[in-house]
Structures are given as C-alpha cells and as structure tokens.
Amino acid sequence: MNSESAEYLIEVSLGRFLRERVDRETIAGQIVPGLGRRYRPDFRSERHRLIVEFDGDEYYRSVKKILGDEERDAAFTAAGYRVVRIPYFVQLAKPVIAGLFGDAATDHGDFLQFPHGFIAKTVIMPADFCELGIARFEADLLRFSYIQQEILESLRRAARACGDWRLVYPPSRRTDWGSG
C-alpha cells in the first residue's frame, strides 16, 4: 500500500465515517447539555449514547490536555455516554471498527486505506510525548492489542530510517520490542 497517496484518519474523515456508518445524525463539536460544564466532544451520537474523540498528538504531549480528557470522560460516562477515543496513529480498519463500535457500526469493513502506526514523515513520535502521554500511549497499545504489532513495527521502521531510537521512543521506556 502506498501510504503517500492513501487517506489517513483525521477529524473530518472520522465525522464522515460516523455519519455514514454509525449515526447519520451525529453531532459535531456541540456542548453536551446537562453536564454542569461546557464540554464539547468531537462527536456525539444521542441514538447510541456515544461520545467519540479523536486524539491528535497534542493529547499525548500536554499534561493539561490529558488530565482534562480524564475529567471530561468521567463526566460523559456519569451522564450515561460511552466514550470512544481514537489515537492519531490508529486507522479505521475492520478490526478497529468492530472493536470500537461493535453493533453501532452498520459496516465493519475498512473505511480508509492507510497503515496503522507512525507512518508519515512529519508525524510526532512517542519520544516527544510527556510522561503521562507515554503512559497513555502504552495503555493504547494494550487497548489496541489486535494491531499492536503494526504500530510497533512502524516505530521500528522509523528508528531505522532516522538511525537513532532516541528520536522515536524514550530510551528509559524502551523494551525488547524495539530491537530489530
């Protein structure tokens, strides 16, 4: 697959996916009423009581954003919503769609053609994440265990391409999966 010409997941394409395969009345960027706070999730489906957030690299680099996400998720959950977070290095392929959306999605086939992981040359690598961002990334690796090897392989390729693992992943957190 040629990742240079393939479309990768961004917030706009995520909205298109949600409207096409989950709920055509998906609400984008509007305040959720009745929470006592003015939280604006990326997307909301009232029909499925679903909040969907697309986490770009800044949600791995900023402690304030990470802690804010925890607070928002707790408020959404307390209000009866299920929160789905999609990291910027995960794509909407069949296993991801099935794992995240289950019966809410009308079609579990691939939505976009782009590999999982840190593929683009300009992508922010985990080496640039804050400590809480690294912990979040490692939790995401477990949460997306069914595509974990693809994500890790993308890090291996990036390390080989730049010639220095320290530019890809913090040396203090690197484990044996990084070799090769």
C-alpha atoms as one frame of an Amber mdcrd trajectory, in Angstrom:
protein
   0.000   0.000   0.000   1.341   3.403  -0.890   0.872   5.484   2.249   1.879
   8.679   0.431  -1.330   8.653  -1.634  -3.646   6.907   0.828  -6.034   8.827
   3.027  -5.344   8.689   6.739  -7.736   9.337   9.570  -8.292  12.949  10.550
 -11.183  14.542  12.409 -13.049  15.352   9.176 -12.881  11.782   7.874 -13.861
  10.451  11.316 -17.000  12.603  11.169 -17.762  11.256   7.710 -17.332   7.678
   8.983 -19.661   8.289  11.947 -22.381   9.827   9.762 -22.098   7.072   7.144
 -21.773   4.006   9.372 -22.891   4.811  12.916 -25.499   7.565  13.092 -26.343
   9.924  10.248 -27.411  12.455  12.885 -24.025  12.525  14.617 -23.463  15.900
  16.271 -20.049  17.516  15.856 -18.453  19.926  18.321 -21.523  20.965  20.270
 -21.849  21.312  24.032 -23.409  18.301  25.744 -26.369  19.638  27.736 -26.945
  18.805  31.390 -23.366  18.164  32.470 -22.885  21.312  34.530 -19.767  22.049
  32.458 -19.415  23.233  28.883 -17.844  20.149  27.350 -17.716  19.953  23.553
 -16.821  16.455  22.378 -15.578  15.984  18.841 -18.657  13.877  18.028 -21.791
  12.707  19.816 -24.497  10.228  18.919 -27.588  10.556  21.081 -29.086   7.450
  19.490 -26.168   5.310  20.696 -25.307   7.464  23.761 -21.813   7.642  22.310
 -19.050  10.229  22.557 -16.208   9.884  20.035 -12.963  11.802  20.494 -10.105
  11.952  18.014  -6.834  12.326  19.916  -4.161  14.113  17.925  -0.537  14.258
  19.036  -1.195  17.203  21.385  -3.234  14.809  23.552  -0.015  12.907  24.213
   2.260  15.917  24.712   0.206  18.117  27.070  -0.382  17.119  30.683  -3.258
  19.618  30.898  -4.999  18.047  27.902  -4.519  14.517  29.250  -5.889  15.410
  32.687  -8.710  17.376  31.069  -9.619  14.300  28.998  -9.847  12.207  32.156
 -12.207  14.763  33.722 -14.335  15.002  30.556 -14.529  11.226  30.128 -15.704
  10.851  33.732 -18.419  13.491  33.183 -19.582  11.887  29.923 -19.634   8.427
  31.499 -21.559   9.689  34.545 -24.132  11.156  32.128 -24.645   7.739  30.531
 -22.416   8.030  27.459 -19.862   5.518  26.264 -16.627   7.292  25.353 -14.553
   6.093  22.397 -11.098   7.613  21.969  -9.220   7.119  18.713  -5.500   7.961
  18.707  -3.983   9.639  15.659  -1.805   6.580  14.956  -4.802   4.210  14.652
  -6.802   3.916  11.449 -10.394   2.829  10.859  -9.695  -0.675   9.604 -12.073
  -3.601  10.044 -10.804  -4.862  13.446 -10.711  -1.331  14.874 -14.248  -0.545
  13.712 -15.556  -3.801  15.167 -13.635  -3.311  18.420 -14.633   0.302  18.996
 -18.143   0.460  17.605 -19.478  -3.110  17.569 -23.173  -3.239  16.704 -23.391
   0.562  16.429 -21.494   0.429  13.104 -23.509  -0.764  10.119 -20.417  -1.968
   8.246 -17.177  -3.299   9.758 -15.168  -3.145   6.529 -12.114  -0.892   6.219
 -13.050   2.776   5.977  -9.715   4.314   4.946  -6.655   2.812   3.310  -3.680
   3.795   5.452  -1.499   1.635   7.696  -1.639   1.890  11.485   1.224   3.488
  13.337   3.661   6.314  12.875   3.897   6.313   9.090   4.027   9.874   7.802
   7.428  11.582   7.795   6.100  14.566   9.748   4.297  12.596  12.478   5.102
  13.316  16.125   6.859  10.301  17.648   6.410   8.989  21.204   9.879  10.343
  22.067   8.196  13.774  22.102   5.336  12.731  24.407   5.210  13.882  28.026
   5.380  11.247  30.758   1.581  10.971  31.005   1.447  10.794  27.205   3.840
   7.840  27.181   1.654   6.100  29.767  -1.394   6.867  27.612   0.377   5.506
  24.516   1.353   2.309  26.323  -2.252   1.891  27.522  -3.378   2.397  23.907
  -1.019  -0.368  22.792  -2.808  -2.707  25.193  -6.258  -1.402  24.234  -5.473
  -1.948  20.554  -3.641  -5.236  21.099  -5.028  -6.604  17.826  -2.999  -4.024
  15.848  -0.185  -3.555  18.366   2.432  -5.255  16.198   1.673  -2.945  13.255
   2.130   0.097  15.491   5.367  -1.240  16.966   6.698  -2.141  13.531   6.076
   1.432  12.396   8.287   2.594  15.285  10.995   0.110  14.302  10.895   1.381
  10.705  11.061   4.993  11.885  14.041   4.219  14.109  15.866   2.518  11.232
  15.063   5.439   8.908  16.399   8.097  11.271  19.189   5.921  12.696  18.545
   6.786  16.347  15.934   5.198  18.603  16.053   8.205  20.926  14.245  10.224
  18.247  11.428   7.669  18.194  10.873   6.390  21.742  12.204   7.419  25.162
  15.199   5.190  25.974  14.055   4.834  29.592  10.788   3.213  28.468  12.054
   1.163  25.530  11.682  -2.563  25.952  12.856  -5.537  23.903  10.092  -4.962
  21.290  12.204  -2.131  19.934  15.043  -4.292  18.730  15.384  -5.129  15.082
